[in-house]
Amino acid sequence: MPSTQRWPEQGWALLQLLLVASFSQAEEPVCRQRGDPENPQLSKNGDIMLGGIFSFHTSWKARHDTYRQKPLPLECTSLNFRDFQFAQAMLFAIEEINNSTELLPGISLGYKIYDVCGSIARSVRYALALTNGNEVLSALSEAPCTRPAQVQAIMGDTSSSPCMAIATVIGPFHIPMISHFATCACLSDKTKYPSFLRTIPSDYYQSRALAQLVWHFGWTWVGAIRTNDDYGNNGMATFTETAQHLGICLEYSVSFFRTDPPDKIQKIIDIFKASTSKVIVAFLSHMDMDVLIQELSNHNLTGYQWVGSEGWISDSQIAAMDRHHILDGAVGLSIPKAHVSGMREFILDVKPLNSSSNEMFPEFWETLFSCKFKQSKSSPGNQRECTGHEDLTGLQNSFTDMSLMPIFYNVYKGVYAVAHALHNILSCNKTCNNKVQLDPFTILQHITKIKFITKEGDEVYFNENGDPAAKYEIINWQPTEHGIADFVTVGLYDASLPADKQLHLQNRSLIWAQNSQQVPLSVCSEKCLPGTRKVLQKGKPVCCYDCLRCAEGEISNITDSITCVRCHPEFWSNERRDACVKKEAVFLSYEEIMGALLTAASLFGTCITAIVAFIFFRYRKTPIVRANNSELSFLLLFSLTLCFLCSLTFIGRPSEWSCMLRHTAFGITFVLCISCVLGKTIVVLMAFKATLPGSNVMKWFGPTQQKLSVLAFTLIQVIICILWLTISPPFPFKNFKEFKDKIILECALGSAVGFWAVLGYIGLLAMLCFILAFLARKLPDNFNEAKFITFSMLIFCAVWITFIPAYVSSPGKFSVAVEIFAILASSFGLLFCIFIPKCYIILLKPEKNTKII
């Protein structure tokens, strides 16, 4: 609960200390109290006395002190029915205890209750009066001036700042002070306030609960207003800290006090109007909210969603003042509803004529019924005369309103806490030990350790900080037909539960600002959807950001992600950038058009080669077939068949075996093919040399030598391939670099030296064959193959020379297609250039198929 006055007035507290000194001057034989005696407004004698400090008035008449004469007592104004109800609750608890035979039997409790009028200095003054008593003279100087405290405990005050001042003064004397409505978290500091306790939870829990409530509804961009005192400043500080941890940003945070000048209030109104947030967190006292709601009504500031503290959220007077429905739909925390049997009847059972010892009742009665007693100092004027027998039945005002029953219950529990402590100290059973000397420190120790159950079934105890368990109801202001909002409980908050279970909202519809059924939206920036990330806006709070789409290959699959996560290399981001999908595996397959065409070309070449082989076999005894070693021709046709078929090993999903097979098979079959061509070229040259007189060169390069040369040339390539496969063989490889969104399945070379050694050896034989065929192209022979071999080698070399840059620059499966194309092109070149002319003669020009020397 907020304080009723700001701290500058606490300077009076130091002056009050001078008034309570109980020592006489050195020459006087007696102890004399400084200042005038202070008489309580409500009092009753008893065996054990309790003190009470309440604000029956909320303000006082202004005065100007000259400091040249003794200041007059404060003249209090503006009767406060709320604190009068609190005092009545204290009296009810005392009467109930006095009438009990189980608690403090035979012991009567009395009370002295003071009206501090909302003044901190007056609060300290009366607290010291309760401690010292009002005797003008004490015993003679031989006796000590010190004596036991006049009261064993003090109940009150209602606000935090007065409690801080009082607890600071009486703390060294260990006099227990139990507040029912002072909630500032600072009061939990036992090093500063060792004797302070309370029956209302600390704002430490309320502030955190409010932050969790705001976060629960998704409000990350809010405004805040607080009472400019210890209650508001400390409470808002805790709220701000918790809100920052939850990712909530405050667009503004302003302080307000009911006595602020109009220009400051106007600045606050202007801030509200200029803001973009639609939620206002109000950590205000009910007195400050009374003033603020009037200002808001004057400017018709509606449409804001209010979040309130317990200081005003369940105050029916504020709801009645809200004629413009500014606070409709407000949510906030309230002390849990309570019912104490008999308390309502006791509070309303006020008889001023029977309350001679209580000077407050006549004034209270006059204000309640707008009448004047005959003995009243002020003139009755046009007001009717009070009889003292007026009927409260049917009267509706702030006194008959019982909406603050939970706070009454806090007062009730505080009195019972003291009574239970006294019961234990006095060792009460059927009777109590009246001989026990009571001292405040012992009472304080017992109060901090007590644990009891009230008649309503609630457990009462204090933790190590003097605070009770923190439990709140979540209240929603829902409009009714008669125009005044109804306080509907829509949830609970229990700080004793685990963090994820503390806040519990019931499954019932809430009413929001402007009677809306939809939860208001209050954010600086819209949520960043999956697939985007947050980028803070320069110079603004963390809640203000832009949403940038994740880059290719990165995703975010949660809302409001601050980073994008890169996908695994085998995955790629989808179009929305909110999920990683497996990359498409790309390789030259039989199903695609290019793979199918290359396969068809390979099979076509194989078939053509088989047809040529069949024709040669059918006409194997003819001169054109027998010329230039028919065995080499059939071996060449066999090797060409292998060349066409080896291209098929390059098509399909690469595997460990296919990668090793494709390059080695290609290298060996092509060397076999070129070796046969080279052998046929040498045969042409040798055949020409053999026709020269005296030459027997053919015996050195006969059929056997030709076969051995082919074997020798091929064996060298086999050795190169074996070394390649042994040292660093080709292997299947996933290439992630060529395409961002695809995986290229290819065969890594393993050893690049091995690969280029295989190609280089093939190129060496091809160049040698080309040179020899070029030299023998014009030799006279009816079936001279040299010129056809020259053309075939020219095509072969041209194909493989252009292959190298095309292979290196082609990405992914296209490099494989280039290699297959080179194999097929060179194979078709050899087949067509060497064998098709012979087939033409065999089939179409048989008359030329004769041997001519």
C-alpha positions in Angstrom: 0.0 0.0 0.0 1.4 3.5 -0.8 2.5 6.1 1.6 0.4 9.1 2.3 3.2 11.7 2.3 6.6 12.1 0.7 9.8 11.8 2.6 10.7 15.5 2.9 8.3 15.7 5.8 10.2 13.1 7.6 12.6 15.7 8.7 10.0 16.5 11.3 10.8 13.1 12.7 14.1 14.3 14.0 12.5 17.2 15.7 10.0 14.9 17.3 12.8 13.0 18.9 13.6 16.1 20.9 10.0 16.1 22.2 10.2 12.6 23.7 13.3 12.9 25.7 12.3 11.9 29.2 15.2 13.3 31.1 15.1 16.3 33.3 17.7 18.9 33.4 20.7 18.2 35.6 19.4 20.4 38.4 15.8 19.0 38.4 15.0 16.2 40.8 12.4 14.6 38.5 12.1 13.2 35.0 9.9 15.4 32.8 8.5 14.6 29.3 9.2 17.2 26.6 6.2 18.6 24.7 2.5 18.3 25.3 0.7 15.1 26.2 -0.8 13.2 23.3 -4.2 11.7 23.9 -5.4 8.8 21.8 -8.5 9.2 19.7 -9.8 5.7 20.6 -8.8 4.0 23.8 -9.8 1.3 26.3 -7.9 0.1 29.4 -6.8 -3.5 29.8 -4.3 -5.7 31.4 -2.1 -5.6 28.3 -2.2 -2.6 26.0 -1.9 -2.6 22.2 -1.3 0.5 20.2 -2.9 1.5 16.9 -1.8 4.1 14.3 -4.3 4.9 11.5 -5.2 7.9 9.3 -8.8 8.8 10.2 -8.2 11.9 8.2 -6.2 12.1 4.9 -4.9 15.7 5.1 -4.7 18.8 7.3 -5.1 22.5 7.0 -2.1 24.3 5.7 -0.4 26.6 8.1 2.7 28.8 8.1 5.1 28.4 11.1 7.3 31.3 12.0 9.5 29.2 14.5 9.1 32.1 16.9 6.4 30.5 18.9 5.2 27.0 19.6 3.4 25.6 16.6 -0.3 24.7 17.1 -1.4 21.1 16.7 -2.4 20.0 13.2 -6.0 20.5 12.3 -6.9 17.4 10.4 -9.5 17.4 7.6 -11.1 15.0 5.1 -12.4 12.1 7.2 -11.2 8.8 5.9 -13.7 6.0 6.3 -11.3 3.3 5.2 -8.9 3.7 8.1 -11.8 4.0 10.4 -12.9 0.6 9.2 -9.4 -0.7 9.8 -9.6 0.5 13.4 -13.0 -1.1 13.8 -11.5 -4.4 12.6 -8.8 -4.1 15.3 -11.4 -3.4 18.0 -13.4 -6.4 16.8 -10.4 -8.7 17.1 -9.7 -7.4 20.6 -13.3 -7.8 21.7 -13.3 -11.3 20.3 -10.1 -12.3 22.2 -11.3 -10.7 25.4 -14.5 -12.8 25.2 -12.6 -16.0 24.4 -11.9 -18.6 27.1 -9.2 -20.4 25.0 -7.0 -17.5 24.1 -5.5 -15.4 26.9 -8.1 -16.5 29.5 -8.5 -14.0 32.3 -6.4 -11.4 30.5 -8.0 -8.4 28.9 -6.5 -6.5 26.1 -6.8 -2.7 25.9 -5.9 -0.3 23.2 -4.8 3.2 22.4 -5.4 4.3 18.8 -4.1 7.5 17.3 -5.1 9.4 14.2 -2.0 10.5 12.3 -3.9 12.4 9.5 -1.5 11.0 6.9 1.4 12.8 8.4 4.7 11.0 8.7 6.0 13.4 11.4 2.7 12.9 13.4 3.1 9.1 12.9 6.5 9.1 14.6 5.3 11.4 17.3 2.4 9.2 18.2 4.5 6.0 18.0 6.8 7.5 20.6 3.7 8.5 22.6 2.6 4.9 22.6 6.0 3.8 23.7 6.6 6.4 26.5 3.2 7.2 27.8 1.8 10.6 28.7 2.9 11.1 32.3 4.2 14.6 32.8 6.3 13.8 35.9 8.0 10.6 36.8 9.4 9.3 40.0 12.2 11.1 41.9 15.6 11.2 40.3 16.8 8.3 42.5 14.6 6.0 40.4 15.5 5.4 36.8 13.5 7.3 34.1 13.3 4.2 31.9 10.3 2.0 32.2 8.5 -0.7 30.2 6.8 0.4 27.0 3.1 1.4 27.5 2.0 -0.9 24.7 3.3 -4.3 23.8 2.8 -4.0 20.1 1.7 -1.4 17.5 -0.8 -2.1 14.8 -0.5 -0.1 11.6 0.3 2.1 9.7 -1.7 1.7 6.5 1.1 3.1 4.2 4.7 2.2 3.6 6.5 5.5 4.1 5.0 6.2 7.6 5.8 2.6 8.5 9.4 3.0 7.5 9.7 6.1 9.6 8.1 4.5 12.6 9.9 1.2 12.3 13.2 3.1 12.1 12.5 4.9 15.4 11.0 2.0 17.5 13.2 -0.7 15.9 16.0 -0.3 18.5 13.5 -0.8 21.3 12.3 -4.1 19.6 8.6 -3.0 19.9 6.7 -5.2 17.4 4.9 -3.3 14.7 2.5 -5.2 12.5 1.1 -3.5 9.4 -1.9 -4.6 7.5 -1.4 -2.7 4.2 2.3 -1.5 4.0 3.7 -3.5 1.1 7.0 -1.9 0.1 9.6 -4.6 -0.4 12.1 -2.4 1.4 10.4 -3.1 4.7 11.6 -6.7 4.5 15.1 -5.5 5.3 15.6 -6.7 8.9 18.8 -4.8 9.3 16.9 -1.5 9.0 13.5 -2.5 10.4 14.1 -5.4 12.8 10.8 -5.2 14.6 8.5 -4.7 11.6 6.1 -7.4 10.5 3.1 -7.4 8.2 0.1 -9.5 7.3 0.1 -8.4 3.7 2.5 -9.8 1.1 5.6 -7.8 0.1 5.5 -5.8 -3.1 8.5 -7.9 -4.2 6.1 -10.7 -5.0 3.4 -8.4 -6.3 5.7 -6.6 -8.7 7.0 -9.9 -10.1 3.5 -11.2 -10.4 2.4 -8.1 -12.3 5.3 -8.6 -14.7 4.4 -12.2 -15.2 0.8 -11.2 -15.8 1.8 -8.7 -18.5 4.1 -11.3 -20.1 1.3 -13.9 -20.0 -0.9 -11.7 -22.2 1.9 -11.0 -24.7 2.2 -7.3 -23.8 5.8 -6.4 -24.5 5.5 -2.7 -25.0 3.8 -1.0 -22.0 3.7 2.3 -20.2 4.0 2.7 -16.4 2.9 5.2 -13.8 3.7 5.0 -10.1 3.0 6.8 -6.9 6.0 9.0 -6.1 6.7 7.5 -2.7 8.4 4.4 -1.3 5.5 2.2 -2.3 5.4 3.2 -5.9 9.1 3.7 -6.5 10.3 0.5 -5.0 7.4 -1.5 -6.4 8.0 -0.2 -9.9 11.7 -0.8 -9.6 11.1 -4.5 -9.0 8.5 -4.6 -11.8 10.9 -3.0 -14.2 13.7 -5.4 -13.3 11.5 -8.5 -13.7 9.9 -7.1 -16.9 13.4 -6.7 -18.5 14.2 -10.3 -17.7 10.9 -11.4 -19.4 11.6 -9.3 -22.5 9.0 -6.6 -21.6 9.9 -3.0 -22.5 8.7 0.2 -20.9 7.9 3.0 -23.4 7.7 5.4 -20.4 7.7 5.3 -16.6 6.3 8.4 -14.9 5.8 9.3 -11.2 2.7 10.9 -9.9 1.5 12.2 -6.6 -1.9 13.6 -5.7 -0.5 17.0 -4.7 1.4 17.5 -8.0 0.8 20.8 -9.7 -1.5 20.9 -12.8 1.4 21.4 -15.3 3.1 18.2 -14.2 -0.2 16.3 -14.5 -0.7 17.7 -18.0 2.7 16.4 -19.0 1.7 13.0 -17.9 -1.6 13.2 -19.9 0.5 14.3 -22.9 2.8 11.3 -22.5 -0.3 9.0 -22.5 -1.6 10.6 -25.7 1.7 10.5 -27.6 2.5 6.9 -26.6 2.1 3.9 -28.9 1.7 1.3 -26.2 -1.9 0.4 -25.3 -1.2 -1.0 -21.8 -0.6 1.1 -18.7 0.8 -0.5 -15.5 -0.4 1.6 -12.6 1.5 1.1 -9.3 -0.7 3.7 -7.5 -2.3 4.2 -4.1 -6.1 4.5 -4.0 -5.7 8.1 -3.0 -3.5 8.9 -6.0 -5.8 7.0 -8.3 -8.7 9.0 -7.1 -7.0 12.2 -8.4 -5.7 10.6 -11.6 -9.0 9.2 -12.6 -10.6 12.6 -12.5 -7.9 14.0 -14.7 -8.2 11.2 -17.2 -12.0 11.7 -17.3 -11.5 15.4 -18.0 -9.4 14.4 -21.1 -11.6 11.4 -22.0 -8.5 9.1 -22.2 -10.3 5.8 -23.0 -9.1 2.8 -24.8 -6.1 1.9 -22.7 -5.7 -1.4 -21.0 -4.9 -0.9 -17.3 -3.0 -3.2 -15.1 -3.3 -2.3 -11.5 -1.6 -3.1 -8.1 -3.6 -4.1 -5.0 -3.5 -0.4 -3.9 -6.5 0.4 -6.1 -7.6 -2.5 -8.3 -10.3 -3.7 -5.8 -11.4 -0.3 -4.5 -15.1 0.2 -5.1 -14.9 3.9 -4.5 -12.6 4.3 -7.6 -15.0 2.1 -9.6 -17.8 4.4 -8.6 -15.8 7.5 -9.6 -15.0 6.0 -13.1 -18.1 7.4 -14.8 -16.4 7.5 -18.2 -15.5 3.8 -18.0 -11.8 4.5 -18.4 -10.8 1.6 -16.2 -13.3 -0.9 -17.7 -11.5 -4.2 -18.4 -8.6 -3.5 -16.0 -6.8 -6.5 -14.6 -4.6 -6.6 -11.5 -3.7 -8.2 -8.3 -5.8 -8.2 -5.2 -5.6 -9.6 -1.7 -7.6 -12.9 -1.7 -11.2 -12.4 -0.7 -12.0 -13.1 2.9 -15.0 -13.4 5.2 -14.8 -13.1 9.0 -18.0 -14.0 10.7 -19.4 -11.2 12.8 -16.9 -8.5 11.6 -19.3 -6.7 9.3 -22.0 -6.5 11.9 -19.4 -5.2 14.4 -18.1 -2.5 12.1 -21.6 -1.2 11.3 -22.6 -1.3 15.0 -21.5 2.3 15.7 -23.2 4.1 18.5 -21.6 7.5 19.2 -23.6 8.2 22.3 -22.1 5.1 23.9 -18.6 6.0 23.0 -17.6 8.7 25.4 -14.0 7.6 25.5 -13.7 7.6 21.8 -13.8 11.2 20.6 -13.7 10.2 16.9 -17.2 8.8 16.9 -19.2 12.0 17.0 -17.3 13.5 14.1 -17.6 10.2 12.2 -21.3 10.1 12.8 -21.8 13.7 11.7 -20.0 13.1 8.4 -21.7 9.8 7.9 -25.3 11.2 8.2 -24.5 14.9 7.3 -25.9 16.1 10.6 -24.6 18.0 13.7 -24.8 17.2 17.4 -25.9 20.0 19.7 -22.6 20.1 21.5 -20.7 20.4 18.2 -18.3 23.3 18.0 -19.4 24.2 14.5 -22.7 25.7 13.7 -25.3 23.2 12.4 -26.3 25.7 9.7 -28.7 24.1 7.3 -27.8 20.6 8.5 -30.3 18.7 10.6 -29.5 17.8 14.2 -28.0 14.4 15.0 -29.9 12.2 17.4 -27.3 9.4 17.6 -29.9 6.8 16.8 -29.8 7.1 13.0 -30.1 3.8 11.2 -27.3 2.5 9.0 -29.6 0.1 7.3 -29.9 1.0 3.6 -27.1 3.6 3.9 -24.6 3.1 1.0 -21.2 4.9 1.2 -17.6 4.0 1.6 -18.1 3.1 5.3 -20.8 0.5 4.6 -18.8 -0.9 1.6 -17.1 -4.1 2.7 -15.0 -4.6 -0.4 -11.9 -4.1 1.7 -12.7 -7.1 3.9 -9.4 -8.8 3.0 -7.6 -5.8 4.5 -9.8 -5.9 7.6 -8.9 -9.6 7.8 -5.2 -8.6 7.7 -5.8 -6.3 10.8 -7.6 -9.1 12.5 -4.8 -11.6 11.9 -2.2 -9.1 13.2 -4.0 -8.7 16.5 -4.4 -12.5 16.8 -0.7 -12.9 16.1 0.2 -10.7 19.1 -2.4 -12.5 21.2 -1.0 -16.0 20.4 2.5 -14.8 21.2 1.3 -13.4 24.5 -0.6 -16.7 25.1 2.7 -18.6 24.8 4.7 -16.2 26.8 2.3 -16.2 29.7 2.0 -20.0 29.6 -1.7 -19.8 29.4 -3.8 -22.9 29.8 -7.0 -22.4 31.7 -5.4 -19.4 33.3 -2.4 -17.2 32.5 0.7 -16.4 34.6 0.3 -12.7 35.4 3.6 -12.6 37.1 5.6 -12.9 33.9 7.4 -9.6 33.1 6.6 -8.7 29.5 9.2 -7.1 27.4 8.9 -6.2 23.7 11.9 -8.2 22.6 10.5 -11.5 23.9 7.1 -10.7 22.4 8.8 -9.9 19.0 10.7 -13.2 19.1 7.5 -15.2 19.8 5.5 -13.4 17.1 8.1 -14.2 14.4 7.8 -17.9 15.4 4.1 -18.3 15.8 1.9 -20.4 13.5 -1.8 -20.7 14.0 -5.0 -21.3 12.2 -7.7 -18.6 12.3 -11.4 -19.5 12.9 -11.9 -19.1 9.1 -9.3 -21.9 8.6 -6.4 -19.8 7.3 -2.9 -20.4 8.4 -0.9 -17.4 9.7 2.8 -17.3 10.0 5.8 -15.0 9.2 8.9 -15.9 7.3 12.4 -14.7 8.2 11.7 -11.3 6.8 8.5 -10.8 8.7 6.3 -11.4 5.6 3.4 -13.7 5.1 2.9 -16.1 2.2 2.3 -14.2 -1.0 -1.0 -15.1 -2.5 -3.1 -12.8 -4.8 -6.3 -13.0 -6.7 -6.3 -11.8 -10.3 -9.1 -9.3 -10.7 -10.9 -8.2 -13.9 -13.1 -5.1 -14.0 -16.2 -6.2 -15.9 -19.0 -3.7 -16.6 -22.4 -4.3 -15.2 -25.9 -3.1 -16.1 -25.9 -0.4 -13.4 -22.8 1.2 -14.8 -20.3 0.3 -12.1 -17.7 -2.3 -12.8 -17.8 -5.6 -11.0 -14.6 -7.1 -9.6 -14.5 -10.6 -11.0 -11.8 -13.1 -9.9 -10.3 -14.7 -13.0 -7.2 -16.3 -11.6 -4.7 -16.8 -8.7 -1.1 -16.2 -8.0 0.7 -18.2 -5.4 4.4 -17.4 -4.9 4.9 -20.5 -2.8 4.4 -22.8 -5.9 7.1 -23.6 -8.5 7.8 -20.8 -10.9 5.9 -22.3 -13.8 2.8 -22.9 -11.7 2.6 -19.6 -9.7 0.3 -17.8 -12.2 -3.0 -19.6 -12.9 -5.8 -18.1 -14.9 -9.2 -19.7 -14.9 -10.9 -20.7 -18.1 -13.4 -17.9 -18.2 -13.8 -15.0 -20.6 -12.2 -11.7 -19.6 -13.5 -8.3 -20.6 -10.9 -5.9 -21.9 -10.7 -2.2 -22.5 -13.7 -0.8 -24.4 -15.7 -3.9 -23.6 -13.7 -6.0 -26.0 -13.6 -9.8 -26.0 -10.1 -9.9 -27.7 -6.9 -9.6 -25.8 -5.4 -6.1 -26.7 -2.2 -6.0 -28.6 0.5 -3.8 -27.2 3.9 -4.4 -28.9 6.5 -2.1 -30.3 7.0 -4.4 -33.3 4.9 -7.3 -34.5 6.1 -10.8 -33.8 8.7 -12.1 -36.2 7.3 -15.2 -37.8 9.3 -18.4 -38.3 11.6 -17.8 -41.2 12.7 -14.4 -40.0 15.0 -13.0 -37.3 14.9 -9.9 -35.2 17.2 -7.0 -35.8 17.1 -4.3 -33.2 16.2 -0.8 -34.3 19.0 1.6 -33.6 18.5 3.8 -30.5 15.3 2.0 -29.4 14.5 -0.6 -26.7 15.0 -4.3 -27.4 11.3 -4.7 -28.0 11.5 -2.5 -31.1 13.0 -4.4 -34.0 12.7 -5.2 -37.7 12.1 -8.7 -39.0 14.6 -9.8 -41.6 14.1 -12.9 -43.7 16.7 -15.6 -43.1 19.4 -16.0 -45.7 19.4 -19.0 -48.1 20.4 -22.1 -46.3 19.3 -20.7 -42.9 16.1 -21.1 -41.0 14.3 -20.1 -37.8 11.4 -22.3 -36.7 10.3 -20.3 -33.7 8.5 -17.0 -33.3 10.7 -14.0 -32.5 13.9 -15.8 -33.2 17.0 -13.6 -32.7 19.2 -15.7 -35.0 18.8 -17.9 -38.0 20.3 -21.4 -37.8 22.3 -22.8 -40.7 21.0 -26.1 -42.1 23.1 -29.2 -42.0 25.2 -29.5 -45.3 22.9 -32.2 -46.6 19.8 -30.0 -46.0 18.6 -26.7 -47.4 16.0 -24.1 -46.3 12.6 -24.3 -47.8 10.8 -21.4 -49.4 9.4 -20.0 -46.1 12.8 -20.4 -44.4 11.2 -22.2 -41.4 12.4 -25.7 -42.0 15.4 -27.6 -43.4 14.5 -30.0 -46.2 16.9 -32.6 -47.5 18.8 -31.4 -50.6 18.1 -33.1 -53.9 20.7 -35.6 -54.7 21.9 -34.9 -58.2 23.7 -37.5 -60.4 23.5 -38.7 -64.0 20.7 -41.2 -63.8 19.1 -43.5 -66.4 15.7 -41.9 -65.9 16.5 -38.4 -67.0 16.7 -37.4 -70.6 20.4 -36.8 -70.8 21.2 -40.1 -69.1 18.7 -42.0 -71.3 20.2 -40.4 -74.5 23.7 -41.3 -73.5 22.7 -44.8 -72.6 21.0 -45.2 -76.0 24.1 -43.9 -77.7 26.2 -46.4 -75.8 24.0 -49.3 -76.7 23.7 -48.1 -80.3 27.5 -48.0 -80.6 27.7 -51.5 -79.0 25.1 -52.8 -81.5 26.9 -51.2 -84.5 30.2 -52.7 -83.3 28.5 -56.1 -83.0 27.1 -55.8 -86.5 30.5 -54.8 -87.9 32.1 -57.8 -86.1 29.4 -60.1 -87.6 30.1 -58.7 -91.1 33.8 -59.2 -90.6 33.3 -62.7 -89.3 30.9 -63.5 -92.2 33.5 -62.2 -94.7 36.6 -63.2 -92.7 38.2 -65.0 -95.6 38.0 -62.1 -98.0 41.1 -60.0 -98.8 40.0 -56.8 -97.1 39.3 -58.6 -93.8 42.5 -60.6 -93.9 44.6 -57.6 -94.7 46.4 -55.9 -91.8 45.9 -58.8 -89.4 42.3 -59.8 -89.0 43.0 -60.9 -85.4 43.8 -57.3 -84.5 40.7 -56.2 -86.2 38.5 -58.5 -84.2 40.4 -57.5 -81.0 39.9 -53.8 -81.9 36.2 -54.5 -82.4 36.1 -56.2 -79.0 37.8 -53.3 -77.3 35.5 -50.8 -79.0 32.5 -52.8 -77.6 34.1 -52.5 -74.1 34.6 -48.8 -74.7 30.9 -48.3 -75.5 29.8 -50.4 -72.6 32.3 -48.8 -70.1 30.4 -45.5 -70.5 27.4 -47.1 -68.8 29.5 -47.3 -65.5 29.4 -43.5 -65.4 25.6 -43.4 -65.3 23.7 -44.1 -62.1 24.2 -43.4 -58.4 27.9 -43.4 -57.6 29.1 -46.2 -55.3 32.4 -47.3 -54.0 32.7 -50.1 -56.6 31.3 -48.1 -59.5 33.7 -45.2 -58.8 36.7 -47.5 -59.0 35.4 -49.4 -62.0 34.4 -46.5 -64.2 37.8 -44.9 -64.5 39.9 -48.1 -64.5 37.7 -49.8 -67.1 37.7 -46.7 -69.2 41.5 -46.4 -69.0 42.2 -50.1 -69.7 39.7 -50.5 -72.6 40.9 -47.4 -74.4 44.5 -48.4 -74.1 43.6 -51.8 -75.4 41.7 -50.1 -78.3 44.6 -47.7 -79.1 47.1 -50.5 -78.8 45.2 -52.4 -81.4 45.1 -49.4 -83.7 48.8 -48.8 -83.1 49.5 -52.4 -83.9 47.6 -52.1 -87.2 49.5 -48.9 -88.0 52.8 -50.6 -87.4 51.7 -53.5 -89.6 51.0 -51.1 -92.5 54.5 -49.7 -92.1 56.1 -53.1 -91.7 54.2 -54.5 -94.7 55.6 -51.7 -96.9 59.1 -52.3 -95.7 58.7 -56.0 -96.4 58.1 -55.3 -100.1 61.5 -53.8 -100.4 64.2 -56.0 -101.8 66.2 -57.9 -99.2 64.0 -56.9 -96.3 62.8 -59.6 -93.8 61.4 -57.1 -91.3 58.0 -59.0 -91.1 59.7 -61.8 -89.2 60.4 -59.3 -86.4 56.8 -58.0 -86.3 54.7 -61.0 -87.1 51.3 -61.9 -85.6 52.8 -63.0 -82.4 54.8 -59.8 -81.9 51.7 -57.8 -82.7 49.7 -59.5 -80.0 52.6 -59.2 -77.5 52.8 -55.4 -78.3 49.1 -55.0 -77.6 49.5 -56.9 -74.4 52.6 -54.9 -73.3 50.9 -51.6 -74.0 47.8 -52.6 -72.1 49.8 -54.1 -69.2 51.4 -50.8 -68.5 48.0 -49.2 -68.1 46.9 -52.0 -65.9 49.9 -51.4 -63.7 49.1 -47.6 -63.5 45.5 -48.4 -62.5 46.6 -50.9 -59.9 48.9 -48.4 -58.3 46.1 -45.8 -58.4 43.6 -48.1 -56.8 46.1 -49.2 -54.2 47.4 -45.8 -53.1 44.3 -43.5 -53.4 41.4 -45.0 -55.2 38.3 -43.0 -56.4 35.5 -42.9 -54.0 31.9 -41.6 -53.8 31.7 -38.0 -52.8 29.0 -35.5 -51.9 29.7 -32.2 -53.4 28.0 -29.3 -51.6 29.9 -26.5 -53.2 28.6 -26.5 -56.8 24.9 -25.8 -56.0 23.5 -24.3 -52.8 20.3 -26.3 -52.8 21.6 -29.6 -54.3 24.0 -32.3 -53.5 26.2 -33.4 -56.4 26.9 -37.1 -56.0 30.1 -37.8 -57.9 33.2 -39.8 -57.8 36.2 -38.1 -56.3 39.4 -38.9 -58.1 41.2 -39.9 -55.0 44.6 -39.3 -56.5 44.5 -36.7 -59.3 47.9 -37.9 -60.3 46.5 -41.3 -61.0 43.7 -40.0 -63.1 45.8 -37.8 -65.2 48.5 -40.5 -65.6 45.8 -42.8 -67.1 44.6 -40.1 -69.5 48.2 -39.1 -70.2 49.2 -42.6 -71.2 46.1 -42.9 -73.4 47.0 -39.6 -75.0 50.7 -40.7 -75.5 49.7 -43.8 -77.4 47.1 -41.9 -79.4 49.7 -39.3 -80.5 52.2 -42.0 -81.4 49.5 -43.8 -83.4 48.5 -40.6 -85.1 52.1 -39.8 -86.1 52.8 -43.2 -87.5 49.5 -43.3 -89.3 50.2 -39.9 -90.8 53.6 -41.1 -92.1 52.0 -44.2 -93.6 48.9 -42.6 -95.1 50.3 -42.5 -98.7 52.0 -45.8 -98.9 50.9 -47.8 -101.9 48.5 -50.6 -100.8 45.2 -51.6 -102.0 43.9 -51.8 -98.5 46.0 -49.3 -96.8 44.3 -48.4 -93.5 46.8 -45.6 -92.6 44.8 -42.7 -93.9 41.6 -44.0 -92.1 43.6 -44.5 -88.9 44.9 -40.9 -89.3 41.4 -39.5 -89.5 40.3 -41.6 -86.6 43.3 -40.5 -84.4 42.7 -36.9 -85.5 39.1 -37.2 -84.2 40.3 -39.0 -81.1 42.8 -36.4 -80.2 40.5 -33.5 -81.0 37.9 -35.0 -78.8 40.1 -35.6 -75.8 41.9 -32.2 -76.2 38.6 -30.4 -76.0 37.5 -32.8 -73.2 40.0 -31.4 -70.7 38.7 -27.8 -70.4 35.1 -28.9 -70.8 35.5 -31.5 -68.0 37.2 -29.1 -65.6 34.6 -26.3 -66.2 31.5 -28.5 -66.1 29.6 -28.7 -62.8 28.2 -31.8 -61.2 26.7 -34.4 -63.4 27.6 -32.4 -66.5 31.2 -33.3 -66.0 30.3 -36.9 -66.1 28.2 -36.3 -69.2 31.2 -34.6 -70.9 33.4 -37.6 -70.1 30.8 -40.1 -71.4 30.4 -38.0 -74.6 34.2 -38.0 -75.1 34.3 -41.8 -74.7 31.4 -42.3 -77.1 32.6 -39.7 -79.6 36.2 -41.1 -79.8 34.8 -44.7 -79.9 32.4 -43.8 -82.8 35.3 -42.0 -84.5 37.5 -45.1 -84.4 34.6 -47.4 -85.5 33.4 -45.3 -88.4 36.8 -44.2 -89.7 38.4 -47.7 -89.6 35.6 -50.1 -90.2 32.8 -48.4 -92.1 34.8 -47.9 -95.3 35.6 -51.7 -95.2 32.0 -52.6 -94.6 31.1 -50.4 -97.5 33.4 -52.3 -99.8 32.3 -55.7 -98.5 28.6 -55.0 -98.8 28.3 -52.5 -101.6 31.5 -52.8 -103.6 32.4 -56.5 -103.5 34.3 -56.2 -106.9 37.0 -54.2 -105.0 37.4 -56.9 -102.4 40.2 -58.5 -104.3 43.9 -58.7 -103.7 46.0 -56.6 -106.0 49.8 -56.8 -105.7 
